[in-house]
């Protein structure tokens, strides 16, 4: 990853199967965590669920505070790649350490659904903190970034007020104000917001991970929403923690529940300069980045879903165009067993996006506009195919919540003759390596376990 020279985390445009992006990644309750979202609901149901949950029924003697909810998700995993000479899986952030068991996340959430406060208005909130190796790639600069600098770090991941306003249309407007997950992408940070342990290239390297700002969803019609947002940028805040002086923002739309609830379509753009003034000076205020994301998700039947997602990214400073297609297929053989398949083709034109951060603080230093260590490769067309299952054992009698186990097999391949996998060469800069003399493919296997309650 490199915001200043190699990777501007914010680009996106690929094909995927999980559902339409919404205001922010939704925390699952223990009851819902039994099946991954990739096949739990129709795409329309998922899109509706991911919106702010509005409850405007009369509370009577029921206190607003009675609806407070707390949840914890614990994810740990292990992966195997016996052919690596670097100890790493090339071009992976969250699952970067090869042949290693990892505590990826312990995520705690305190929330309140948007509930009636009178006059058609609703109010709620979400507060979430993540501890584990995943926190290395989910910081927000200016919000405890670097408080812990090792493999296992801590990061606030959500802190936003949610509101429903009875304005403009009959269904009104939903607002989120504060820190929230980025809207683009399908494979969320929350372990149960994705069908696999590993990420695809688009989700791992391009989509904004965190934003701080305001996002509005205007419900224009029963099946049509208009989305607008303004924020400080990818994983940054304001003041001395900002990356530059210009705002960034989302705009787009989504169609929900077409064809009797089987089809959802969304188109969402993210635009604004993302480079850091601390890395390239005042030019960071003018070097624009453009991200386009289109997703179509179709529910074939109650057990089978297919989603295709196209993504395009351009960064003026990096002079790079990145684009790709990812397709997901999910089928429930049983209520406790889901088969998932993912195929992706992803092109990084000049090698400025795909790479590997090699220090536990590399990504944070990158966001801060400071020097950091990384490995990079030439422009490559990547292909990846991942197959796995989500197994939810029914015989366990856990004291709380449910357990999901996800083994997977994955092969990554260079489709244009480059050899970036499993080996790197040193450069004149001891903090930078060049991945040019390895293999043209990488076969590896992983498994994680998720306990949600």
Residue pairs with C-beta under 8 A, 6 or more apart in sequence:
1 7
1 9
1 93
1 137
1 205
1 353
1 355
1 357
1 362
1 363
1 366
1 374
2 8
2 352
2 353
2 355
2 366
2 374
2 376
3 9
3 234
3 243
3 274
3 275
3 276
3 279
3 366
3 367
3 369
4 275
4 276
4 279
4 280
4 366
4 369
5 318
5 352
6 318
6 351
6 352
6 353
6 355
6 374
6 376
7 205
7 352
7 353
7 354
7 355
7 366
8 274
8 275
8 289
8 315
8 317
8 318
8 352
8 353
9 205
9 206
9 207
9 208
9 209
9 234
9 235
9 274
9 367
10 206
10 207
10 208
10 233
10 234
10 270
10 274
10 289
10 291
10 313
11 205
11 206
11 207
11 289
11 291
11 311
11 313
11 314
11 315
11 322
11 353
12 184
12 185
12 202
12 206
12 207
12 270
12 291
12 292
12 293
12 311
12 313
13 202
13 206
13 291
13 292
13 293
13 294
13 310
13 311
13 312
13 313
13 322
13 323
13 324
14 200
14 201
14 202
14 206
14 309
14 310
14 311
14 323
14 324
14 325
14 326
14 344
14 346
15 295
15 307
15 308
15 309
15 310
15 311
15 324
15 325
15 326
15 327
15 344
16 186
16 187
16 200
16 202
16 203
16 295
16 307
16 308
16 309
16 326
16 327
16 328
16 342
17 38
17 186
17 195
17 297
17 305
17 306
17 307
17 308
17 309
17 327
17 328
17 329
17 330
17 342
18 37
18 38
18 46
18 186
18 187
18 193
18 194
18 195
18 297
18 307
18 328
19 37
19 38
19 41
19 43
19 46
19 47
19 50
19 186
19 264
19 295
19 297
19 307
20 43
20 46
20 47
20 50
20 254
20 256
20 264
20 265
20 266
20 295
20 297
21 50
21 183
21 184
21 185
21 186
21 254
21 266
21 268
21 293
21 295
22 47
22 50
22 51
22 183
22 217
23 50
23 51
23 52
23 162
23 174
23 176
23 180
23 183
23 215
23 217
24 50
24 126
24 158
24 160
24 176
24 180
24 181
24 183
24 215
25 50
25 181
25 188
25 189
25 190
25 193
26 49
26 50
26 193
27 71
27 73
27 109
27 111
27 126
27 128
27 190
28 37
28 71
28 73
28 190
28 192
28 193
28 452
29 69
29 71
30 71
30 400
30 401
30 402
30 452
30 453
32 40
33 73
33 192
33 401
33 402
33 404
33 450
33 452
34 335
34 336
34 392
34 402
34 404
35 332
35 335
35 338
35 390
35 392
36 192
36 194
36 195
36 330
36 338
36 340
36 390
36 404
37 46
37 192
37 193
38 194
38 195
38 305
38 328
38 330
38 338
38 340
38 390
39 195
39 303
39 304
39 305
39 330
39 331
39 332
39 338
39 340
40 46
41 49
42 257
42 261
42 262
42 299
42 305
43 256
43 262
43 263
43 264
43 297
43 298
43 299
43 305
43 307
44 256
44 257
44 258
44 261
44 262
44 263
44 264
44 299
45 257
45 261
46 264
46 297
47 254
47 256
47 257
47 264
47 266
48 256
48 257
51 174
51 217
51 225
52 114
52 122
52 124
52 162
52 163
52 164
52 174
52 175
52 176
52 217
53 113
53 114
53 124
54 113
54 114
54 122
54 164
54 174
55 113
55 114
55 115
55 116
55 122
56 115
56 116
56 120
56 122
56 164
57 116
58 116
59 115
59 116
64 112
64 115
64 117
64 123
65 112
67 112
67 113
67 115
68 110
68 111
68 112
69 109
69 110
69 111
69 112
69 113
70 108
70 109
70 110
70 111
71 108
71 109
71 111
71 452
71 453
72 106
72 107
72 108
72 109
72 452
72 453
73 105
73 106
73 107
73 109
73 190
73 191
73 192
73 450
73 451
73 452
74 105
74 106
74 107
74 450
74 451
74 452
75 103
75 104
75 105
75 132
75 134
75 191
75 448
75 449
75 450
76 101
76 102
76 103
76 104
76 448
76 449
77 95
77 101
77 102
77 104
77 197
77 446
77 447
77 448
77 449
78 100
78 101
78 102
78 446
78 447
78 448
79 89
79 95
79 97
79 98
79 99
79 100
79 197
79 198
79 444
79 445
79 446
79 447
80 98
80 99
80 444
80 445
80 446
81 89
81 98
81 99
81 422
81 442
81 443
81 444
82 99
83 422
83 439
83 442
83 443
84 90
84 98
84 99
84 422
84 423
84 442
85 422
85 423
85 438
86 98
86 375
86 422
86 423
86 424
87 97
87 98
87 99
88 96
88 97
88 98
88 356
88 358
89 95
89 96
89 97
89 98
89 442
89 444
90 356
90 375
90 377
90 412
90 420
90 421
90 422
90 435
90 438
90 442
91 201
91 204
91 205
91 354
91 355
91 356
91 377
91 382
91 412
91 420
92 198
92 199
92 204
92 356
93 136
93 137
93 199
93 204
93 205
93 357
93 363
94 104
94 133
94 134
94 137
94 198
94 199
94 204
95 102
95 197
95 198
95 199
95 446
96 356
96 357
97 133
98 444
102 132
102 133
103 132
103 133
103 152
104 132
104 133
104 134
104 191
104 448
105 130
105 131
105 132
105 133
105 134
105 135
105 189
105 191
106 130
106 131
106 132
107 128
107 129
107 130
107 131
107 132
107 157
107 190
108 128
108 129
109 126
109 127
109 128
109 158
110 126
110 127
110 128
111 124
111 125
111 126
111 127
111 128
112 124
112 125
113 124
114 122
114 123
114 124
114 162
114 163
114 164
114 174
115 122
115 123
115 124
116 122
117 123
119 166
120 164
120 166
120 172
121 163
121 164
121 165
121 166
122 163
122 164
123 161
123 162
123 163
123 164
124 161
124 162
124 163
125 160
125 161
125 162
126 158
126 159
126 160
126 162
126 180
127 156
127 158
127 159
128 156
128 157
128 158
128 159
129 154
129 155
129 156
129 157
130 138
130 154
130 155
130 156
130 157
130 189
131 152
131 153
131 154
131 155
132 152
132 153
133 151
133 152
133 153
134 189
135 148
135 152
135 153
135 154
135 155
136 151
136 153
136 360
136 361
136 363
136 364
137 209
137 363
138 155
138 157
138 189
138 209
138 210
138 235
139 145
139 146
139 153
139 155
139 210
139 235
139 363
139 364
139 367
140 155
140 156
140 179
140 210
140 212
140 235
140 236
140 237
141 235
141 236
141 237
141 241
141 243
141 364
141 367
141 368
142 236
142 237
142 238
142 239
142 240
142 241
142 242
143 155
143 156
143 159
143 179
143 237
143 241
144 154
144 155
144 156
145 155
145 241
145 364
145 367
145 368
146 361
146 364
147 153
147 154
148 154
149 360
149 361
150 360
151 360
153 360
156 179
157 179
157 181
157 189
157 210
158 178
158 179
158 180
158 181
159 178
159 179
160 176
160 177
160 178
160 179
160 180
161 175
161 176
161 177
161 178
162 174
162 175
162 176
163 174
163 175
163 177
164 172
164 173
164 174
164 175
165 172
165 173
165 174
165 175
166 172
167 173
168 218
169 218
169 219
169 220
169 221
170 219
171 219
171 222
172 219
173 216
173 217
173 218
173 219
174 216
174 217
174 219
175 214
175 215
175 216
176 214
176 215
177 213
177 214
178 212
179 210
179 211
179 212
179 237
180 210
180 211
180 212
180 215
181 188
181 189
181 209
181 210
181 211
182 207
182 208
182 209
182 210
182 211
182 234
182 270
183 208
183 211
183 215
183 227
183 229
183 250
183 268
183 270
184 207
184 208
184 250
184 268
184 270
184 291
184 293
185 202
185 203
185 206
185 207
185 293
186 194
186 203
186 295
186 307
186 309
186 328
187 193
187 194
187 195
187 196
187 199
187 200
187 203
188 194
189 209
191 448
191 450
191 452
192 404
192 450
192 452
194 203
195 328
195 330
195 338
195 340
195 342
195 388
195 390
195 406
196 340
196 342
196 386
196 388
196 406
196 408
196 446
197 388
197 406
197 408
197 446
197 447
197 448
198 386
198 408
198 410
198 446
200 326
200 342
200 344
200 346
200 384
200 386
201 324
201 344
201 346
201 354
201 382
201 384
202 309
202 311
202 324
202 326
202 344
202 346
205 353
205 354
206 291
206 311
206 313
206 322
206 353
207 291
207 293
208 233
208 234
208 235
208 270
209 234
209 235
210 234
210 235
211 229
211 231
211 232
211 233
211 234
211 235
211 248
212 231
212 232
212 236
212 237
212 238
213 229
213 230
213 231
213 232
213 247
213 249
214 229
214 230
214 231
215 227
215 228
215 229
215 231
215 250
216 227
216 228
216 229
217 225
217 226
217 227
218 225
218 226
218 227
218 228
219 225
220 226
222 257
223 255
223 256
223 257
223 258
224 253
224 254
224 255
224 256
225 253
225 254
225 256
226 252
226 253
227 250
227 251
227 252
227 253
227 254
227 268
228 249
228 250
228 251
229 249
229 250
229 251
230 247
230 248
230 249
231 247
231 248
231 249
231 250
232 238
232 242
232 243
232 247
232 248
233 242
233 243
233 244
233 248
233 272
233 273
233 274
234 243
234 248
234 274
234 367
235 367
236 242
236 243
236 367
243 273
243 274
243 275
243 276
243 277
243 278
243 284
243 367
243 369
244 273
244 274
244 275
244 276
244 277
244 284
244 285
245 277
245 285
246 272
246 273
246 285
246 286
247 272
248 270
248 271
248 272
248 273
248 274
249 270
249 271
249 272
250 268
250 269
250 270
251 268
251 269
251 271
252 266
252 267
252 268
252 269
252 293
253 266
253 267
253 268
254 264
254 265
254 266
254 267
254 268
255 263
255 264
255 265
255 266
256 264
257 263
257 264
258 264
258 265
259 298
261 299
262 298
262 299
262 300
263 296
263 297
263 298
263 299
264 295
264 296
264 297
265 294
265 295
265 296
265 297
266 293
266 294
266 295
267 292
267 293
267 294
268 292
268 293
269 290
269 291
269 292
269 293
270 289
270 290
270 291
270 293
271 288
271 289
271 290
271 291
272 288
272 289
273 284
273 285
273 286
273 287
273 288
273 289
274 289
274 315
275 283
275 284
275 287
275 289
275 317
276 284
276 367
276 368
276 369
277 284
277 285
277 369
278 368
278 369
278 370
279 369
279 370
280 287
280 317
280 369
283 317
284 317
286 316
287 315
287 316
287 317
288 315
288 316
289 313
289 314
289 315
289 316
290 312
290 313
290 314
290 315
291 311
291 312
291 313
292 311
292 312
292 313
293 309
293 310
293 311
294 309
294 310
294 311
295 307
295 308
295 309
295 310
296 307
296 308
296 309
297 305
297 306
297 307
297 308
298 305
298 306
298 307
299 305
300 306
302 332
303 331
303 332
303 333
304 329
304 330
304 331
304 332
305 328
305 329
305 330
306 327
306 328
306 329
306 330
307 327
307 328
308 325
308 326
308 327
309 325
309 326
309 327
310 323
310 324
310 325
311 322
311 323
311 324
312 321
312 322
312 323
313 320
313 321
313 322
313 323
313 353
314 320
314 321
314 322
315 352
318 350
318 352
318 353
319 350
319 352
320 348
320 349
320 350
320 351
320 352
320 353
321 349
322 346
322 347
322 348
322 349
322 353
323 346
323 347
324 344
324 345
324 346
324 347
325 344
325 345
325 346
326 342
326 343
326 344
326 346
327 342
327 343
327 344
328 340
328 341
328 342
329 340
329 341
329 342
330 338
330 339
330 340
330 341
331 338
331 339
332 338
333 339
335 392
336 391
336 392
336 393
336 394
337 389
337 390
337 391
337 392
338 389
338 390
339 387
339 388
339 389
340 386
340 387
340 388
340 389
340 390
340 408
341 385
341 386
341 387
342 384
342 385
342 386
342 387
343 383
343 384
343 385
343 386
344 382
344 383
344 384
344 385
345 381
345 382
345 383
345 415
346 354
346 381
346 382
346 383
346 384
347 379
347 380
347 381
347 382
348 354
348 379
348 380
348 381
348 382
349 379
350 379
351 376
351 377
351 378
351 379
351 380
354 377
354 380
354 382
355 374
355 375
355 376
355 377
355 435
356 374
356 375
356 435
357 363
357 366
357 372
357 373
357 374
358 373
358 374
358 375
358 431
358 433
359 365
359 372
359 373
361 372
362 372
362 373
362 374
363 372
365 371
365 372
366 372
366 374
371 431
372 431
373 431
373 432
374 431
374 432
374 433
375 424
375 432
375 433
375 434
375 435
376 432
376 433
376 434
376 435
377 418
377 420
377 434
377 435
377 436
378 418
378 420
378 436
379 416
379 418
380 414
380 415
380 416
380 418
380 420
381 414
381 415
381 416
382 412
382 413
382 414
382 415
383 412
383 413
383 414
383 415
384 410
384 411
384 412
384 413
385 410
385 411
386 408
386 409
386 410
387 408
387 409
387 410
388 406
388 407
388 408
388 409
389 406
389 407
390 404
390 405
390 406
391 404
391 405
391 406
391 407
392 402
392 403
392 404
392 405
393 403
393 405
396 403
398 451
398 453
400 453
401 451
401 452
401 453
402 451
402 452
402 453
403 449
403 450
403 451
404 449
404 450
404 452
405 447
405 448
405 449
405 450
406 447
406 448
406 449
406 450
407 445
407 446
407 447
408 445
408 446
408 447
409 443
409 445
410 443
410 444
410 445
410 446
411 441
411 442
411 443
411 444
412 421
412 441
412 442
412 444
413 440
413 441
413 442
414 420
414 421
414 440
414 441
417 440
418 436
418 440
419 435
419 436
419 437
419 438
419 439
419 440
420 435
420 436
420 438
421 435
421 438
421 439
421 440
421 441
421 442
422 438
422 439
422 442
423 435
423 437
423 438
423 439
424 433
424 434
424 435
424 436
424 437
424 438
425 433
425 434
425 435
425 436
425 437
426 433
426 434
427 433
427 434
